[in-house]
């Protein structure tokens, strides 16, 4: 079974993570919990079939795929 198509909330969270550099900061500005923001990113990655961020001690680093998805 295919993953459902990502919705606007997933892309909104993706853009906030790109701007903020972390799930917790993105969640804070969007009024979400950190686990919800994480689920949005995981769902978007599953739907796209690629990893959008590398996790590091400095935060989330966008991958090349994230650069291609970014508007």
Secondary structure, 3 states (H helix, E strand, C coil): CCCCCCCHHHHHHHHHHHHHCCHHHHHHHHCCCHHHHHHHHHHHHHHHCCCCEEEECCEEEECHHHHHHCC
